Amino acid sequence: MKQRKTHFGNLYKKFTWQTLGALALLAACLASLLTPVPALAAPVINSVSPSVMPNSTSALLTVSGSGFEDGAVVSLSNYGNLGTTFVSAEQLQAIVPAGLPAGVYSVMVSNPDSSASTLPNALTIYAPSPTATLEGPSPTPTITLTHE
């Protein structure tokens, strides 16, 4: 008895290799979706300038460091968020309002991705010393001479 040649054997082999290739591609795609994306580096505060300011007027505070993101917010301990401007990944500017209670404040930077950094005791706010002023006419001494 003579065996017949069939094309099913080649079709099966072709189907198997194509299926395995598609499964490998699918597995690679799923693996890339499940691999965690590395988080951006947390911000680092190197310095603030000025580090001492009076509370009598609003002042611009420059925060220098690295890892700052657009939308980052500068805040002060025991006070809260300051109006913040993103300058670059290395610099932020914030407005310290007038009337802030005198004291020593830690400066914090919070990025939009919730990463944050704190520079402890970085800013000292002081109340200016009162100055004495004379108002009105200056007193003129009166000298009275008497003759006996």
Secondary structure, DSSP 8 states (H G I E B T S, - for coil): ------SHHHHHHHHHHHHHHHHHHHHHHHHHHHS--------EEEEEESSEEESSS-EEEEEEEE---TT-EEEETTTEE-EEEEEETTEEEEEE-TT--SEEEEEEEE-TTS-EEEEEEEEEEE---------SS-----------
